Amino acid sequence: MPESKLAKWFPGRVVSLGRKTKRLTQTDVANFLGKNYQTIAKMEQGKSCPSVGDCYALADLLELSDELRDYMIDIARNEAQSNFRSDRRFNALCLQMAERFMGEIRKWEPYLLPGIVQTRAYHFNIVAMSQQSSDERLDGGWKFKVERYEALLARKDGPKIVILISAEALQNLRFLSEADRREQLERLDYLDSLPNWEIRIITDLYPRSATAFDLYRPADAEFGGPAFVYTEVWDDSYCIEEALRIERYDGLWKILLGKSISLKEHLDGRRDGVAEEHS
């Protein structure tokens, strides 16, 4: 069974982030594990996986959450093969990590605004209406979105971020109050104004099979991981690493991009209409 490069890269990034948060050197971590620093360097670069025993030790040293520790252990037990545990939560953590380190991020959303551009009102109203989640799950989901958003804006290396949204998704703002609609539009305007961000709207017909997906590539990012596509269906989600399938999604992306116009062009002349009260 082929190895999952993403499953090797993820624990390496967890170790690197945890080590730097604790202000430890690779030698410090190596000494704690009874290894040499080259082993830790390879681990952080995604070239090797920590063993199950190392995962327990690293979780103690770096004060990792039980959730991260358990996922790392699952990866270690499967030796990063493509059948490693990949439930929705783990895939969401992979997206969060990719947004911290990948050099190129592309997102397509036909029905809802992507999580990283949503305001609090959007999350607790429109997302709540569409998913009918519990209050506890909504609260956790919002906290996770804020973490992802703040981490992206804090990056100094200027990743290229392009977001495609259908005009239908913008029309769903009608379910918000006028003040909340204006706040959401201001959030989109602000992100679109950033030098490394671009938000585009698709008003034309697009392939109906073109469900939401994200495409991540390392580009020139120093710690970027393997390229992958994230997509989901009703009862599952997938991080796709096969080069041929990524190429197919890239082809679909080019079709969608060709049908898009800039956010400014879409809103010019209709901005107030989008923000006004709708029946």
NUGURO-800756 format. One record per residue (C-alpha): residue in one letter; x, y negated, z negated. Coordinates in steps of 0.2 Angstrom, whole numbers, padded with zeros to 4 digits, always signed. Last residue first. Layout:
% NUGURO-800756
AXYZ...
***
This chain:
% NUGURO-800756
S-0191-0196-0009H-0174-0204-0008E-0167-0219-0018E-0152-0228-0010A-0134-0222-0010V-0135-0214+0007G-0144-0228+0015D-0132-0241+0007R-0118-0232+0016R-0127-0230+0032G-0119-0244+0043D-0101-0237+0040L-0103-0220+0031H-0098-0208+0045E-0084-0219+0052K-0077-0221+0034L-0078-0203+0031S-0068-0199+0047I-0076-0189+0061S-0077-0170+0063K-0081-0158+0077G-0062-0156+0082L-0059-0152+0064L-0072-0138+0064I-0064-0130+0079K-0047-0132+0072W-0052-0124+0056L-0059-0109+0065G-0043-0106+0073D-0034-0107+0056Y-0046-0095+0050R-0041-0083+0063E-0023-0086+0060I-0026-0082+0041R-0033-0066+0047L-0018-0061+0057A-0006-0066+0043E-0014-0055+0030E-0015-0065+0014I-0033-0067+0010C-0038-0072-0007Y-0056-0065-0009S-0072-0069-0018D-0087-0058-0023D-0105-0056-0026W-0113-0070-0015V-0098-0071-0003E-0082-0080-0005T-0067-0088+0004Y-0049-0092-0001V-0036-0091+0013F-0017-0088+0010A+0000-0094+0013P+0013-0088+0001G+0019-0099-0013G+0025-0117-0013F+0038-0121-0026E+0048-0134-0016A+0034-0139-0005D+0039-0141+0013A+0024-0132+0020P+0018-0119+0007R+0001-0116+0015Y-0016-0115+0008L-0033-0113+0017D-0049-0115+0008F-0066-0108+0014A-0084-0112+0015T-0095-0102+0027A-0092-0104+0046S-0104-0090+0051R-0116-0104+0057P-0103-0110+0070Y-0104-0129+0070L-0117-0142+0076D-0111-0160+0075T-0111-0171+0059I-0095-0164+0052I-0087-0177+0040R-0069-0180+0036I-0059-0183+0020E-0040-0186+0022W-0028-0187+0007N-0009-0190+0008P-0010-0209+0008L-0024-0210-0004S-0039-0220+0003D-0049-0204+0006L-0048-0200-0013Y-0055-0218-0017D-0069-0217-0004L-0074-0200-0010R-0075-0206-0028E-0084-0221-0023L-0097-0211-0014Q-0099-0200-0030E-0101-0216-0041R-0114-0223-0028R-0124-0207-0029D-0124-0208-0048A-0130-0226-0049E-0144-0221-0036S-0149-0206-0047L-0144-0189-0040F-0155-0177-0029R-0152-0188-0014L-0134-0183-0015N-0139-0168-0006Q-0138-0177+0010L-0119-0177+0008A-0118-0158+0009E-0129-0159+0025A-0116-0171+0033S-0104-0156+0032I-0088-0158+0023L-0070-0156+0029I-0056-0160+0017V-0038-0163+0021I-0024-0163+0008K-0006-0165+0013P+0004-0163-0003G+0013-0179-0009D+0028-0173-0019K+0023-0184-0035R+0008-0173-0040A-0002-0181-0054L-0017-0183-0043L-0018-0164-0040A-0016-0160-0058E-0030-0172-0063Y-0042-0164-0051R-0038-0146-0056E-0039-0150-0074V-0056-0160-0071K-0063-0145-0061F-0058-0133-0076K-0067-0144-0088W-0082-0145-0077G-0083-0126-0075G-0082-0123-0094D-0096-0135-0097L-0107-0127-0084R-0103-0110-0090E-0108-0115-0108D-0124-0124-0102S-0129-0108-0092S-0129-0108-0073Q-0143-0111-0062Q-0131-0111-0047S-0139-0124-0035M-0147-0134-0048A-0132-0134-0060V-0121-0139-0045I-0133-0153-0041N-0135-0160-0058F-0121-0156-0070H-0107-0156-0056Y-0114-0171-0047A-0115-0181-0063R-0097-0177-0068T-0091-0182-0051Q-0085-0170-0038V-0070-0171-0027I-0060-0156-0034G-0076-0145-0034P-0078-0147-0015L-0095-0156-0011L-0109-0143-0008Y-0117-0136+0008P-0104-0134+0022E-0088-0135+0013W-0071-0134+0021K-0055-0136+0012R-0037-0138+0018I-0022-0139+0007E-0004-0141+0013G+0012-0142+0002M+0006-0129-0011F+0012-0132-0029R-0002-0138-0041E-0016-0135-0029A-0010-0117-0027M-0010-0114-0046Q-0028-0120-0047L-0033-0109-0032C-0024-0094-0040L-0034-0098-0056A-0050-0097-0046N-0045-0081-0039F-0042-0074-0056R-0059-0080-0061R-0068-0073-0046D-0061-0055-0049S-0044-0050-0041R-0036-0036-0051F-0022-0029-0041N-0026-0018-0026S-0014-0028-0014Q+0001-0021-0024A+0009-0032-0037E+0017-0018-0046N-0001-0012-0051R+0004-0012-0070A+0013-0029-0068I-0002-0037-0060D-0014-0031-0073I-0001-0037-0087M-0001-0054-0079Y-0020-0055-0079D-0020-0050-0097R-0007-0063-0102L-0016-0077-0092E-0033-0073-0101D-0025-0071-0118S-0018-0088-0116L+0000-0091-0115E+0011-0096-0130L+0027-0097-0121L+0036-0085-0132D+0021-0074-0137A+0015-0073-0119L+0032-0070-0113A+0034-0055-0124Y+0018-0047-0119C+0022-0050-0101D+0040-0043-0103G+0033-0027-0109V+0021-0025-0094S+0036-0028-0083P+0039-0046-0075C+0037-0046-0057S+0050-0050-0044K+0054-0062-0030G+0040-0074-0035Q+0053-0088-0037E+0050-0089-0056M+0054-0070-0057K+0069-0072-0047A+0075-0086-0059I+0071-0076-0074T+0082-0061-0068Q+0096-0073-0063Y+0095-0079-0081N+0101-0063-0088K+0090-0051-0098G+0087-0047-0117L+0070-0055-0116F+0073-0069-0128N+0090-0072-0120A+0082-0073-0103V+0070-0086-0109D+0083-0097-0116T+0094-0094-0100Q+0079-0100-0090T+0079-0116-0100L+0066-0120-0113R+0056-0136-0115K+0040-0127-0121T+0031-0135-0107K+0045-0131-0095R+0044-0113-0100G+0026-0112-0098L+0026-0120-0081S+0040-0108-0075V+0032-0093-0083V+0015-0096-0075R+0023-0100-0058G+0031-0083-0058P+0015-0075-0064F+0007-0082-0048W+0020-0078-0035K+0020-0060-0037A+0001-0058-0035L+0002-0070-0021K+0015-0059-0012S+0003-0045-0013E+0013-0029-0009P+0007-0017+0005M+0000+0000+0000
***
